[in-house]
Amino acid sequence: MRWTEVIPSEMCNYLCIVMYLGLVKVTAVRDLWKKENFFRFPYPRSVMPGYRYEAITANLHMSDPAADVVNDQLRGQPGYDRLFRLKPLHDDLLTACRANYHPHKNLAVDERMVATKARIGMKQYLKDKPTKWGYKLFVLADSQSGYTCDFTIYEGKATSQSGNGLTFDAVDNLLKVPYLGTGYNVFVDNFYTSTKLFTHLHQQRFGACGTIRENRVGFPRTTDNALHKKAARGDMRWIREGPLLYVKWKDTRDVTLCSSIHKANSGQCVQRRVRNPDGTWSRREFHVPDPVKHYNQSMGGVDLSDALIKYYTVTRKTMRWYMKFFLHFVDNAVVNSYLIHKEMAEMKNQKPLTQKKFRIELCVALGQVGKELASNEAAVGAATSTDHVPKEACELSNDPNLKASKGRRRCKMCKNPTIWLCEACDVPLCIIPGRCCFRYWHKCRH
């Protein structure tokens, strides 16, 4: 079938089907339009034809294909952009994430994986993640709600921009003061934590807290009053250097943290399940350093966002690597929208929708918007064909010699005298064999 340009109403319909596939799982997308009783899904058929959905999917791009060709020719040269195919939608999504939500005080930075089996240099392996193979994103999320405030896509091994290493740049690039402001507390794991990073964040007026590896450069090497290997559960030691506090606490194993936010100990306690000498189990309270308790409460922002995305994800197998990111961007936008809805409902003392119900309502709304736009476009087309009718430009005269010449006007297109004008546009236009300016005028304008 011949390709036709996608109009806004069709794009709304297309996104409706994309979201529908996150709610209704099928082994093949074509099953949604099958007529057999076993595969009968009336809703997708009411939104758009299956052949049109497949045509849009096959031709979907986030950038200008002609510009992609120019960028591909620069491969291996300084001007080449590996993420060029994503940039237009990527930048729009980031702008929306930053502009539509004011995060709470505590933020978390962590990695996120977008699953893929593609043979591409950007694919990474993270053994500690549920999705071990995929594209890696560095994500800044609100610790309380899980809202994705910002993210960067890891393109692969490259020279550090600042000379301070990958993890330093990853965190520093996410904390953009012009739109985010300062005064936030940032929680990270031991992949990012370093003395240099936390000192830099303190100078930028960001608090920071995170687990730290003891072999990191800048970690205090003193053994004075160190935590003994056979220390009892709940024992702690700490040392302060400038704005940074280093804490070591004995739980089932040693836990080491660095913080520029907390005091070492304010007498807080946690409960742990312990085994008694007689073999029974009971719960006991142990003193815990402030950084440990606060870290456990605030580090899970990105994990919360990942969980919300995974419940009804729209991602699926695809042969084009950038389509994986398109589907992930849809997931990200929907989850962020849901979290905004949830907070707005709570502010109004209303019960928020569940995420599933929110996605259903959004899916139906997108399908309805498409229908409304289509009906409006059809109405405009009907109005074009009915309202734009020719009318005499000449004044009627009783004199037969002047009836077709008195008051003639210059045609808007060819500048020749004409006796006709468009009733709706009030523009003189020719309607004669071989020179129908009336038709050409409206074709160019509509």
Rosetta blueprint (number, residue, H / E / L):
1 M L
2 R L
3 W L
4 T L
5 E L
6 V L
7 I L
8 P H
9 S H
10 E H
11 M H
12 C H
13 N H
14 Y H
15 L H
16 C H
17 I H
18 V H
19 M H
20 Y H
21 L H
22 G H
23 L H
24 V L
25 K L
26 V L
27 T L
28 A L
29 V H
30 R H
31 D H
32 L H
33 W H
34 K L
35 K L
36 E L
37 N L
38 F L
39 F L
40 R L
41 F L
42 P H
43 Y H
44 P H
45 R H
46 S H
47 V H
48 M L
49 P L
50 G H
51 Y H
52 R H
53 Y H
54 E H
55 A H
56 I H
57 T H
58 A H
59 N L
60 L L
61 H L
62 M L
63 S L
64 D L
65 P H
66 A H
67 A H
68 D H
69 V H
70 V H
71 N H
72 D H
73 Q L
74 L L
75 R L
76 G L
77 Q L
78 P L
79 G L
80 Y L
81 D L
82 R L
83 L L
84 F L
85 R L
86 L L
87 K H
88 P H
89 L H
90 H H
91 D H
92 D H
93 L H
94 L H
95 T H
96 A H
97 C H
98 R H
99 A H
100 N L
101 Y L
102 H L
103 P L
104 H L
105 K L
106 N E
107 L E
108 A E
109 V E
110 D E
111 E E
112 R E
113 M E
114 V E
115 A E
116 T L
117 K L
118 A L
119 R L
120 I L
121 G L
122 M L
123 K E
124 Q E
125 Y E
126 L L
127 K L
128 D L
129 K L
130 P L
131 T L
132 K L
133 W E
134 G E
135 Y E
136 K E
137 L E
138 F E
139 V E
140 L E
141 A E
142 D E
143 S L
144 Q L
145 S L
146 G L
147 Y L
148 T E
149 C E
150 D E
151 F E
152 T E
153 I E
154 Y L
155 E L
156 G L
157 K L
158 A L
159 T L
160 S L
161 Q L
162 S L
163 G L
164 N L
165 G L
166 L H
167 T H
168 F H
169 D H
170 A H
171 V H
172 D H
173 N H
174 L H
175 L L
176 K L
177 V H
178 P H
179 Y H
180 L H
181 G L
182 T L
183 G L
184 Y L
185 N E
186 V E
187 F E
188 V E
189 D L
190 N L
191 F L
192 Y L
193 T L
194 S L
195 T H
196 K H
197 L H
198 F H
199 T H
200 H H
201 L H
202 H H
203 Q H
204 Q L
205 R L
206 F L
207 G E
208 A E
209 C E
210 G E
211 T E
212 I L
213 R L
214 E L
215 N L
216 R L
217 V L
218 G L
219 F L
220 P L
221 R L
222 T L
223 T L
224 D L
225 N L
226 A L
227 L L
228 H L
229 K L
230 K L
231 A L
232 A L
233 R L
234 G L
235 D L
236 M E
237 R E
238 W E
239 I E
240 R E
241 E E
242 G L
243 P L
244 L E
245 L E
246 Y E
247 V E
248 K E
249 W E
250 K E
251 D L
252 T L
253 R L
254 D E
255 V E
256 T E
257 L E
258 C E
259 S E
260 S L
261 I L
262 H L
263 K L
264 A L
265 N L
266 S L
267 G L
268 Q L
269 C E
270 V E
271 Q E
272 R E
273 R E
274 V E
275 R E
276 N L
277 P L
278 D L
279 G L
280 T L
281 W E
282 S E
283 R E
284 R E
285 E E
286 F E
287 H E
288 V L
289 P L
290 D H
291 P H
292 V H
293 K H
294 H H
295 Y H
296 N H
297 Q H
298 S H
299 M L
300 G L
301 G H
302 V H
303 D H
304 L H
305 S H
306 D H
307 A H
308 L H
309 I H
310 K H
311 Y H
312 Y L
313 T L
314 V L
315 T L
316 R L
317 K L
318 T L
319 M L
320 R L
321 W H
322 Y H
323 M H
324 K H
325 F H
326 F H
327 L H
328 H H
329 F H
330 V H
331 D H
332 N H
333 A H
334 V H
335 V H
336 N H
337 S H
338 Y H
339 L H
340 I H
341 H H
342 K H
343 E H
344 M H
345 A H
346 E H
347 M H
348 K L
349 N L
350 Q L
351 K L
352 P L
353 L L
354 T L
355 Q H
356 K H
357 K H
358 F H
359 R H
360 I H
361 E H
362 L H
363 C H
364 V H
365 A H
366 L H
367 G H
368 Q H
369 V H
370 G H
371 K H
372 E H
373 L H
374 A H
375 S H
376 N H
377 E H
378 A H
379 A H
380 V H
381 G H
382 A H
383 A H
384 T H
385 S H
386 T H
387 D H
388 H L
389 V L
390 P E
391 K E
392 E E
393 A L
394 C L
395 E L
396 L L
397 S L
398 N L
399 D L
400 P L
401 N L
402 L L
403 K L
404 A L
405 S L
406 K L
407 G L
408 R L
409 R E
410 R E
411 C L
412 K L
413 M L
414 C L
415 K L
416 N L
417 P E
418 T E
419 I L
420 W E
421 L E
422 C E
423 E L
424 A L
425 C L
426 D L
427 V L
428 P E
429 L L
430 C L
431 I L
432 I E
433 P L
434 G L
435 R E
436 C L
437 C H
438 F H
439 R H
440 Y H
441 W H
442 H H
443 K H
444 C H
445 R H
446 H L
